[in-house]
């Protein structure tokens, strides 16, 4: 029986070594699982960062467009100050230069529809064959303005 003792101890030592190896393997597997979870968390964080950067860029672009629009409106307000809405014939209105003091027939006349949409469109005068009327035509296709005489011609 004593002669089997060293073999039994050796077997127990082998079992202990195998047990430790199994614990190491188990710990290694746990570590591998934790590493996989860690990598997934890093990938998720990177994806969230990319999405945040894209959203940030969209906001920067939106801010730039808003600033450009504000600048355009500021310039338009400065330009708008140079013109005044005036009746040029009965029921006919156009924007003319504020400083203009001559006859209306010779004034630069801007389309009111276009002007109110932040565009300057010079009205072109034409004669209407029937009824001996005058007309003003917008190059952007707004309705023609037809009248008999300018207000300052009576």
N, CA, C and O of each residue as an XYZ file, in Angstrom:
616
protein
N       0.803     -1.154      0.000
C       0.000      0.000      0.000
C       0.868      1.248      0.000
O       0.526      2.222     -0.670
N       1.939      1.252      0.702
C       2.840      2.387      0.716
C       3.500      2.558     -0.652
O       3.843      3.675     -1.037
N       3.675      1.488     -1.368
C       4.285      1.627     -2.678
C       3.341      2.311     -3.663
O       3.780      2.897     -4.653
N       2.070      2.233     -3.389
C       1.089      2.919     -4.255
C       0.943      4.388     -3.877
O       0.399      5.190     -4.636
N       1.430      4.718     -2.708
C       1.330      6.097     -2.238
C       2.048      7.073     -3.176
O       1.456      8.092     -3.532
N       3.298      6.813     -3.595
C       3.927      7.754     -4.510
C       3.185      7.852     -5.846
O       3.113      8.931     -6.436
N       2.648      6.763     -6.312
C       1.893      6.780     -7.579
C       0.623      7.598     -7.373
O       0.236      8.383     -8.239
N      -0.024      7.411     -6.222
C      -1.239      8.172     -5.920
C      -0.920      9.653     -5.789
O      -1.657     10.503     -6.289
N       0.202      9.963     -5.100
C       0.602     11.371     -4.961
C       0.930     11.965     -6.332
O       0.596     13.110     -6.637
N       1.590     11.149     -7.138
C       1.920     11.614     -8.478
C       0.643     11.858     -9.285
O       0.557     12.835    -10.029
N      -0.328     10.991     -9.141
C      -1.600     11.151     -9.832
C      -2.320     12.399     -9.337
O      -2.916     13.145    -10.113
N      -2.249     12.609     -7.998
C      -2.883     13.815     -7.441
C      -2.170     15.077     -7.931
O      -2.792     16.103     -8.209
N      -0.837     14.963     -8.028
C      -0.088     16.114     -8.528
C      -0.446     16.391     -9.984
O      -0.598     17.546    -10.382
N      -0.577     15.368    -10.748
C      -0.967     15.509    -12.152
C      -2.370     16.101    -12.241
O      -2.629     16.989    -13.053
N      -3.275     15.598    -11.395
C      -4.648     16.117    -11.382
C      -4.647     17.591    -10.980
O      -5.378     18.405    -11.544
N      -3.798     17.917     -9.979
C      -3.697     19.320     -9.539
C      -3.165     20.187    -10.670
O      -3.662     21.288    -10.906
N      -2.158     19.687    -11.364
C      -1.603     20.438    -12.494
C      -2.651     20.619    -13.596
O      -2.788     21.691    -14.184
N      -3.378     19.538    -13.850
C      -4.440     19.634    -14.863
C      -5.528     20.605    -14.412
O      -6.060     21.365    -15.222
N      -5.855     20.580    -13.127
C      -6.849     21.506    -12.583
C      -6.401     22.954    -12.733
O      -7.174     23.832    -13.115
N      -5.097     23.178    -12.413
C      -4.562     24.534    -12.585
C      -4.592     24.939    -14.063
O      -4.938     26.069    -14.409
N      -4.224     23.999    -14.911
C      -4.251     24.284    -16.350
C      -5.663     24.595    -16.802
O      -5.882     25.484    -17.625
N      -6.638     23.842    -16.251
C      -8.041     24.110    -16.613
C      -8.471     25.484    -16.113
O      -9.194     26.201    -16.806
N      -8.031     25.852    -14.914
C      -8.340     27.184    -14.386
C      -7.699     28.247    -15.271
O      -8.312     29.265    -15.594
N      -6.449     27.987    -15.656
C      -5.768     28.926    -16.553
C      -6.503     29.035    -17.887
O      -6.686     30.128    -18.423
N      -6.924     27.872    -18.417
C      -7.675     27.873    -19.671
C      -8.993     28.618    -19.476
O      -9.391     29.434    -20.308
N      -9.666     28.320    -18.357
C     -10.928     29.004    -18.069
C     -10.699     30.513    -17.935
O     -11.463     31.307    -18.484
N      -9.646     30.909    -17.205
C      -9.317     32.320    -17.058
C      -8.943     32.929    -18.408
O      -9.271     34.081    -18.688
N      -8.262     32.155    -19.232
C      -7.896     32.616    -20.567
C      -9.152     32.815    -21.419
O      -9.257     33.786    -22.168
N     -10.095     31.892    -21.297
C     -11.353     32.011    -22.044
C     -12.130     33.226    -21.561
O     -12.713     33.961    -22.358
N     -12.131     33.430    -20.235
C     -12.799     34.626    -19.696
C     -12.111     35.887    -20.202
O     -12.757     36.859    -20.592
N     -10.794     35.844    -20.184
C     -10.047     37.003    -20.674
C     -10.366     37.252    -22.144
O     -10.523     38.396    -22.570
N     -10.461     36.165    -22.916
C     -10.796     36.295    -24.343
C     -12.197     36.901    -24.503
O     -12.409     37.768    -25.350
N     -13.139     36.443    -23.691
C     -14.493     37.007    -23.731
C     -14.474     38.485    -23.369
O     -15.142     39.298    -24.009
N     -13.708     38.827    -22.344
C     -13.608     40.230    -21.932
C     -12.944     41.070    -23.022
O     -13.351     42.206    -23.268
N     -11.933     40.518    -23.666
C     -11.267     41.223    -24.757
C     -12.225     41.462    -25.919
O     -12.219     42.534    -26.525
N     -13.040     40.469    -26.223
C     -14.036     40.624    -27.294
C     -15.026     41.732    -26.917
O     -15.347     42.584    -27.746
N     -15.510     41.722    -25.672
C     -16.440     42.766    -25.214
C     -15.779     44.132    -25.245
O     -16.407     45.123    -25.619
N     -14.504     44.188    -24.850
C     -13.759     45.451    -24.864
C     -13.636     45.986    -26.289
O     -13.850     47.173    -26.535
N     -13.288     45.094    -27.231
C     -13.178     45.501    -28.642
C     -14.527     45.968    -29.189
O     -14.583     46.940    -29.942
N     -15.607     45.289    -28.820
C     -16.944     45.708    -29.255
C     -17.268     47.094    -28.710
O     -17.849     47.919    -29.415
N     -16.894     47.353    -27.456
C     -17.143     48.664    -26.850
C     -16.342     49.743    -27.571
O     -16.851     50.842    -27.795
N     -15.100     49.446    -27.934
C     -14.266     50.411    -28.672
C     -14.871     50.690    -30.041
O     -14.943     51.846    -30.459
N     -15.306     49.650    -30.744
C     -15.922     49.817    -32.069
C     -17.200     50.641    -31.952
O     -17.442     51.528    -32.770
N     -18.007     50.358    -30.954
C     -19.240     51.119    -30.736
C     -18.923     52.583    -30.447
O     -19.584     53.483    -30.965
N     -17.902     52.815    -29.612
C     -17.509     54.197    -29.301
C     -17.020     54.913    -30.564
O     -17.326     56.088    -30.766
N     -16.260     54.210    -31.417
C     -15.786     54.811    -32.661
C     -16.952     55.149    -33.587
O     -16.964     56.212    -34.209
N     -17.925     54.253    -33.680
C     -19.095     54.514    -34.518
C     -19.866     55.725    -33.991
O     -20.295     56.580    -34.765
N     -20.037     55.791    -32.675
C     -20.728     56.943    -32.089
C     -19.958     58.227    -32.340
O     -20.554     59.271    -32.603
N     -18.635     58.157    -32.260
C     -17.804     59.327    -32.526
C     -17.936     59.773    -33.980
O     -18.027     60.969    -34.256
N     -17.946     58.826    -34.904
C     -18.110     59.156    -36.328
C     -19.464     59.816    -36.557
O     -19.557     60.817    -37.268
N     -20.523     59.254    -35.952
C     -21.853     59.845    -36.089
C     -21.879     61.256    -35.499
O     -22.484     62.161    -36.073
N     -21.230     61.438    -34.368
C     -21.179     62.766    -33.743
C     -20.414     63.749    -34.622
O     -20.805     64.910    -34.744
N     -19.326     63.287    -35.235
C     -18.559     64.152    -36.131
C     -19.383     64.530    -37.363
O     -19.327     65.670    -37.825
N     -20.139     63.580    -37.887
C     -20.988     63.883    -39.046
C     -22.060     64.901    -38.667
O     -22.327     65.836    -39.422
N     -22.669     64.720    -37.508
C     -23.682     65.664    -37.042
C     -23.059     67.036    -36.803
O     -23.655     68.063    -37.125
N     -21.869     67.041    -36.241
C     -21.148     68.296    -36.007
C     -20.872     69.003    -37.334
O     -21.040     70.218    -37.436
N     -20.453     68.250    -38.345
C     -20.179     68.835    -39.659
C     -21.460     69.391    -40.280
O     -21.440     70.454    -40.900
N     -22.578     68.670    -40.113
C     -23.857     69.172    -40.625
C     -24.204     70.506    -39.970
O     -24.651     71.439    -40.637
N     -23.992     70.584    -38.659
C     -24.285     71.834    -37.942
C     -23.366     72.957    -38.391
O     -23.804     74.101    -38.518
N     -22.099     72.647    -38.633
C     -21.161     73.655    -39.131
C     -21.618     74.152    -40.501
O     -21.612     75.355    -40.759
N     -22.017     73.227    -41.381
C     -22.492     73.612    -42.718
C     -23.759     74.463    -42.621
O     -23.907     75.454    -43.335
N     -24.666     74.066    -41.733
C     -25.910     74.819    -41.545
C     -25.611     76.225    -41.018
O     -26.228     77.198    -41.452
N     -24.678     76.327    -40.095
C     -24.283     77.632    -39.556
C     -23.659     78.498    -40.647
O     -23.949     79.692    -40.731
N     -22.806     77.905    -41.481
C     -22.181     78.649    -42.576
C     -23.248     79.174    -43.543
O     -23.202     80.330    -43.965
N     -24.217     78.300    -43.891
C     -25.285     78.734    -44.799
C     -26.116     79.849    -44.162
O     -26.500     80.802    -44.840
N     -26.394     79.734    -42.867
C     -27.175     80.764    -42.181
C     -26.416     82.086    -42.172
O     -27.009     83.146    -42.372
N     -25.110     82.024    -41.942
C     -24.299     83.257    -41.950
C     -24.270     83.873    -43.336
O     -24.370     85.091    -43.481
N     -24.133     83.034    -44.358
C     -24.139     83.543    -45.738
C     -25.478     84.197    -46.059
O     -25.526     85.258    -46.682
N     -26.558     83.559    -45.631
C     -27.892     84.113    -45.870
C     -28.060     85.444    -45.139
O     -28.625     86.387    -45.693
N     -27.580     85.527    -43.914
C     -27.649     86.784    -43.154
C     -26.864     87.883    -43.863
O     -27.308     89.029    -43.938
N     -25.698     87.521    -44.379
C     -24.877     88.502    -45.094
C     -25.581     88.965    -46.370
O     -25.560     90.151    -46.701
N     -26.205     88.021    -47.085
C     -26.947     88.389    -48.292
C     -28.117     89.316    -47.952
O     -28.367     90.291    -48.661
N     -28.824     89.014    -46.880
C     -29.944     89.866    -46.461
C     -29.459     91.245    -46.036
O     -30.122     92.244    -46.315
N     -28.307     91.313    -45.363
C     -27.749     92.601    -44.963
C     -27.398     93.432    -46.205
O     -27.689     94.626    -46.275
N     -26.763     92.767    -47.185
C     -26.423     93.481    -48.434
C     -27.697     93.918    -49.160
O     -27.753     95.015    -49.715
N     -28.722     93.052    -49.154
C     -29.973     93.399    -49.815
C     -30.627     94.594    -49.123
O     -31.152     95.482    -49.796
N     -30.602     94.628    -47.789
C     -31.170     95.767    -47.065
C     -30.466     97.053    -47.455
O     -31.109     98.090    -47.618
N     -29.142     96.993    -47.607
C     -28.392     98.174    -48.054
C     -28.825     98.582    -49.460
O     -29.000     99.768    -49.737
N     -28.996     97.611    -50.339
C     -29.412     97.897    -51.715
C     -30.856     98.409    -51.744
O     -31.181     99.318    -52.509
N     -31.707     97.830    -50.920
C     -33.122     98.206    -50.871
C     -33.296     99.679    -50.488
O     -34.228    100.342    -50.944
N     -32.385    100.184    -49.641
C     -32.450    101.583    -49.214
C     -32.289    102.550    -50.393
O     -32.660    103.719    -50.294
N     -31.750    102.072    -51.480
C     -31.505    102.923    -52.650
C     -32.749    103.097    -53.523
O     -32.734    103.882    -54.471
N     -33.831    102.364    -53.206
C     -35.045    102.397    -54.028
C     -36.271    102.657    -53.161
O     -36.294    102.362    -51.966
N     -37.290    103.221    -53.810
C     -38.544    103.496    -53.119
C     -39.694    103.016    -54.003
O     -39.650    103.152    -55.226
N     -40.726    102.452    -53.364
C     -41.916    102.022    -54.099
C     -42.745    103.256    -54.413
O     -43.066    104.051    -53.529
N     -43.085    103.401    -55.685
C     -43.795    104.610    -56.085
C     -44.843    104.273    -57.136
O     -44.627    103.424    -58.001
N     -45.983    104.955    -57.046
C     -47.001    104.828    -58.085
C     -46.524    105.574    -59.316
O     -46.245    106.771    -59.251
N     -46.428    104.876    -60.434
C     -45.940    105.522    -61.650
C     -47.071    105.796    -62.631
O     -46.918    106.584    -63.564
N     -48.209    105.138    -62.413
C     -49.414    105.373    -63.209
C     -50.577    104.925    -62.336
O     -50.372    104.336    -61.274
N     -51.788    105.201    -62.781
C     -52.942    104.829    -61.968
C     -52.974    103.312    -61.771
O     -53.153    102.555    -62.726
N     -52.798    102.883    -60.525
C     -52.822    101.461    -60.188
C     -51.566    100.693    -60.554
O     -51.545     99.466    -60.463
N     -50.525    101.388    -60.963
C     -49.274    100.741    -61.373
C     -48.151    101.232    -60.467
O     -47.941    102.434    -60.309
N     -47.436    100.279    -59.877
C     -46.352    100.606    -58.960
C     -45.058     99.948    -59.416
O     -45.058     98.877    -60.023
N     -43.961    100.620    -59.105
C     -42.634    100.076    -59.396
C     -41.657    100.698    -58.407
O     -41.923    101.750    -57.826
N     -40.537    100.039    -58.229
C     -39.467    100.612    -57.417
C     -38.590    101.455    -58.319
O     -38.163    101.011    -59.384
N     -38.325    102.682    -57.880
C     -37.436    103.566    -58.629
C     -36.347    104.054    -57.669
O     -36.530    104.000    -56.453
N     -35.221    104.526    -58.202
C     -34.162    105.014    -57.327
C     -34.678    106.144    -56.417
O     -35.395    107.036    -56.870
N     -34.311    106.094    -55.166
C     -34.758    107.075    -54.177
C     -34.361    108.485    -54.581
O     -35.141    109.422    -54.411
N     -33.180    108.642    -55.103
C     -32.664    109.973    -55.437
C     -33.172    110.487    -56.784
O     -32.846    111.615    -57.154
N     -33.956    109.709    -57.530
C     -34.395    110.132    -58.862
C     -35.420    111.253    -58.763
O     -36.362    111.181    -57.974
N     -35.224    112.292    -59.575
C     -36.146    113.430    -59.530
C     -36.664    113.842    -60.903
O     -37.380    114.838    -61.008
N     -36.324    113.109    -61.950
C     -36.764    113.471    -63.297
C     -38.134    112.896    -63.632
O     -38.882    112.479    -62.748
N     -38.448    112.882    -64.924
C     -39.721    112.337    -65.391
C     -39.721    110.817    -65.209
O     -38.698    110.157    -65.392
N     -40.880    110.282    -64.846
C     -41.001    108.852    -64.590
C     -40.718    108.005    -65.828
O     -40.240    106.876    -65.712
N     -41.008    108.542    -67.003
C     -40.774    107.808    -68.235
C     -39.294    107.452    -68.380
O     -38.963    106.431    -68.983
N     -38.404    108.278    -67.836
C     -36.968    108.061    -67.974
C     -36.341    107.346    -66.770
O     -35.153    107.023    -66.798
N     -37.106    107.101    -65.741
C     -36.566    106.488    -64.523
C     -36.331    104.996    -64.711
O     -37.050    104.324    -65.450
N     -35.322    104.502    -64.034
C     -35.155    103.049    -63.970
C     -36.290    102.524    -63.101
O     -36.499    102.998    -61.984
N     -37.022    101.542    -63.620
C     -38.160    100.994    -62.891
C     -37.902     99.507    -62.645
O     -37.565     98.759    -63.564
N     -38.068     99.091    -61.373
C     -37.845     97.694    -61.014
C     -39.172     97.019    -60.702
O     -40.073     97.620    -60.116
N     -39.274     95.765    -61.103
C     -40.476     94.955    -60.871
C     -40.700     94.772    -59.371
O     -39.788     94.373    -58.648
N     -41.917     95.065    -58.907
C     -42.218     94.944    -57.474
C     -42.218     93.489    -57.022
O     -41.741     93.180    -55.930
N     -42.754     92.584    -57.857
C     -42.770     91.160    -57.477
C     -41.354     90.632    -57.274
O     -41.065     89.987    -56.267
N     -40.492     90.904    -58.212
C     -39.111     90.423    -58.122
C     -38.376     91.110    -56.973
O     -37.637     90.466    -56.229
N     -38.580     92.408    -56.832
C     -37.896     93.168    -55.779
C     -38.253     92.613    -54.405
O     -37.393     92.513    -53.530
N     -39.515     92.254    -54.217
C     -39.944     91.698    -52.935
C     -39.416     90.277    -52.718
O     -39.508     89.737    -51.616
N     -38.862     89.675    -53.782
C     -38.230     88.358    -53.676
C     -36.710     88.486    -53.747
O     -36.009     87.535    -54.093
N     -36.211     89.687    -53.412
C     -34.773     89.964    -53.314
C     -34.043     89.881    -54.653
O     -32.883     89.471    -54.714
N     -34.740     90.279    -55.736
C     -34.113     90.335    -57.050
C     -34.400     91.686    -57.669
O     -35.481     92.247    -57.488
N     -33.433     92.203    -58.395
C     -33.649     93.448    -59.131
C     -33.870     93.090    -60.598
O     -32.979     92.565    -61.264
N     -35.075     93.385    -61.089
C     -35.410     93.134    -62.492
C     -35.922     94.431    -63.092
O     -36.975     94.936    -62.702
N     -35.181     94.956    -64.030
C     -35.562     96.214    -64.668
C     -36.718     95.983    -65.628
O     -36.658     95.122    -66.505
N     -37.768     96.769    -65.446
C     -38.944     96.686    -66.318
C     -38.628     97.335    -67.658
O     -38.026     98.407    -67.714
N     -39.040     96.676    -68.737
C     -38.814     97.186    -70.088
C     -40.123     97.743    -70.642
O     -41.158     97.077    -70.612
N     -40.063     98.955    -71.142
C     -41.273     99.602    -71.658
C     -41.573     99.116    -73.071
O     -40.665     98.889    -73.871
N     -42.879     98.959    -73.367
C     -43.328     98.624    -74.722
C     -44.662     99.327    -74.968
O     -45.315     99.785    -74.031
N     -45.053     99.406    -76.227
C     -46.323    100.032    -76.591
C     -47.338     98.934    -76.908
O     -47.027     97.949    -77.578
N     -48.567     99.134    -76.403
C     -49.659     98.224    -76.714
C     -50.367     98.821    -77.927
O     -50.793     99.976    -77.896
N     -50.491     98.041    -78.985
C     -51.051     98.546    -80.233
C     -52.511     98.979    -80.082
O     -52.903    100.029    -80.592
N     -53.302     98.188    -79.393
C     -54.717     98.521    -79.245
C     -54.882     99.485    -78.084
O     -54.363     99.235    -76.996
N     -55.575    100.548    -78.291
C     -55.895    101.477    -77.227
C     -54.791    102.462    -76.900
O     -54.921    103.230    -75.947
N     -53.732    102.463    -77.646
C     -52.630    103.411    -77.446
C     -52.167    103.434    -75.995
O     -52.076    104.494    -75.376
N     -51.885    102.285    -75.477
C     -51.426    102.182    -74.090
C     -49.934    101.878    -74.045
O     -49.329    101.435    -75.020
N     -49.371    102.136    -72.866
C     -47.990    101.784    -72.597
C     -47.978    100.531    -71.730
O     -48.953    100.223    -71.045
N     -46.867     99.822    -71.770
C     -46.733     98.648    -70.912
C     -45.314     98.536    -70.392
O     -44.361     99.034    -70.991
N     -45.208     97.871    -69.268
C     -43.900     97.560    -68.701
C     -43.832     96.043    -68.533
O     -44.749     95.422    -67.994
N     -42.729     95.459    -69.004
C     -42.581     94.005    -68.987
C     -41.360     93.621    -68.153
O     -40.272     94.179    -68.298
N     -41.585     92.654    -67.284
C     -40.505     92.108    -66.454
C     -39.827     90.978    -67.222
O     -40.513     90.116    -67.771
N     -38.503     90.962    -67.274
C     -37.804     89.888    -68.004
C     -37.945     88.511    -67.329
O     -37.600     87.493    -67.928
N     -38.453     88.479    -66.084
C     -38.609     87.205    -65.378
C     -39.999     86.603    -65.544
O     -40.320     85.605    -64.900
N     -40.835     87.204    -66.409
C     -42.134     86.623    -66.710
C     -43.268     87.040    -65.794
O     -44.334     86.424    -65.821
N     -43.067     88.068    -64.984
C     -44.168     88.574    -64.154
C     -45.213     89.207    -65.077
O     -44.891     89.558    -66.212
N     -46.460     89.359    -64.613
C     -47.495     89.947    -65.470
C     -47.111     91.358    -65.950
O     -46.523     92.151    -65.215
N     -47.469     91.635    -67.215
C     -47.204     92.960    -67.775
C     -48.032     94.010    -67.049
O     -49.140     93.733    -66.589
N     -47.484     95.215    -66.950
C     -48.186     96.355    -66.371
C     -48.611     97.250    -67.535
O     -47.761     97.751    -68.270
N     -49.907     97.452    -67.706
C     -50.424     98.219    -68.843
C     -51.150     99.445    -68.310
O     -51.931     99.349    -67.363
N     -50.887    100.616    -68.929
C     -51.479    101.878    -68.480
C     -51.464    102.867    -69.644
O     -50.859    102.625    -70.688
N     -52.165    104.013    -69.425
C     -52.255    105.023    -70.481
C     -51.125    106.027    -70.421
O     -50.514    106.316    -71.449
N     -50.833    106.558    -69.275
C     -49.785    107.578    -69.148
C     -49.140    107.488    -67.769
O     -49.731    106.977    -66.818
N     -47.931    107.991    -67.686
C     -47.268    108.093    -66.388
C     -47.960    109.152    -65.556
O     -48.585    110.062    -66.100
N     -47.856    109.043    -64.257
C     -48.525    109.978    -63.345
C     -48.075    111.411    -63.523
O     -48.870    112.337    -63.367
N     -46.800    111.606    -63.850
C     -46.310    112.982    -63.974
C     -46.595    113.594    -65.336
O     -46.167    114.716    -65.607
N     -47.317    112.870    -66.207
C     -47.726    113.414    -67.509
C     -49.232    113.553    -67.482
O     -49.945    112.549    -67.505
N     -49.732    114.776    -67.433
C     -51.183    115.014    -67.390
C     -51.585    115.997    -68.431
O     -52.766    116.324    -68.548
